[in-house]
Amino acid sequence: MTNARAMRALQYLLVLVIAVTLNFLLPRFMPGNPLALIAGVDVGLLTLEQRAQLVADAGLDQPLIFQYFAYWGDLLRFDFGYSFRQSRPIVDMIIERLPWTLLITGASLIVSAVIGIVFGAISAWRRGRPSDVGLLSVMIALESLPSFWLGMLLVAIFAVQLGWLPSFGAVTPAGRLEGMDAVLDVVRHAILPVATLSVLSIPGVYLTMRYSTLSVLGEDFIRTARAKGATERRVLFRHVARNALAPVVTVLALRLGYAFGGTVVIETVFSYPGLGRLVFESVSGRDYPVMQAAFLVFTVAVLLANLLADLLYPLLDPRTRAT
């Protein structure tokens, strides 16, 4: 068991090294002027002296292997470089935006988990009946919805037509709210992004829970529990749901990592100041160092989510602890 954990840890370390190496090499192998990676569209405005100084400060005048080890050293110090366009350290920009992304991704994960697990278990329990067929049809339809279209639809209905919720931002512009009023303002701005992410995530959780529940229903211990006189409610919640949750928790952990990448579209639609919006702004402004740092954060988030899934699965399914 110890050897298996060590091998798994080495696998994650290898993937991290490969991801960091690709993140380092791809911008440097792109065609064109390497200064564009730092200064973006403003490179044409620099004098020769400024260009030489910029190349020296970025270490681009050093051999590639020296640049690579220097890049690792900067990462270990949490130094992601400097945004030429915004004249700010990139790590400060990420720290400023990351909590907003964690807020909507975390909230949507909780909402999608509760709804997907409950309806997935009920649907499997009533398999073949009209309620099961109807739920399955609805979930398949929801899974096919484009994220940007769903976001704009919710804005058109709840923000423009009904006026119930704000259509953009994380807080009211120029607002001077304090205490609970400030909290409620943040919640109101997060409702539409969270709803969009949740609607897009629920079908995957539902389908996984339904399939897992159907598999558990055919096990011998379910028939044994019924033979002992256990009520249907007890069989569903004590035996079926508990044993069907392991694959669902794995899916939720993985979705937590991939949700970071999905927020690029959602945060752009709602002008939400998270990490996804930062990526969109850096792409629009050709702020390549910011793009590079944000993509690395996304990669680390996916790796941490996979690690979380590996840690949780043996706790839910004791049969996997020996492997």
VENRADA-V981934 format. One record per run of one state. SS is the DSSP state (A for helix, B for strand, O for the rest). FROM is the first residue (numbers start at 1). TO is the last residue. If there is no record, write none. Layout:
[[SS | FROM | TO] [SS | FROM | TO]]
This chain:
[[O | 1 | 1] [A | 2 | 29] [O | 30 | 35] [A | 36 | 45] [O | 46 | 47] [A | 48 | 58] [O | 59 | 63] [A | 64 | 76] [O | 77 | 81] [B | 82 | 83] [O | 84 | 87] [B | 88 | 89] [A | 90 | 125] [O | 126 | 129] [A | 130 | 143] [O | 144 | 146] [A | 147 | 161] [O | 162 | 178] [A | 179 | 217] [O | 218 | 219] [A | 220 | 227] [O | 228 | 231] [A | 232 | 269] [O | 270 | 274] [A | 275 | 284] [O | 285 | 287] [A | 288 | 316] [O | 317 | 317] [A | 318 | 320] [O | 321 | 323]]
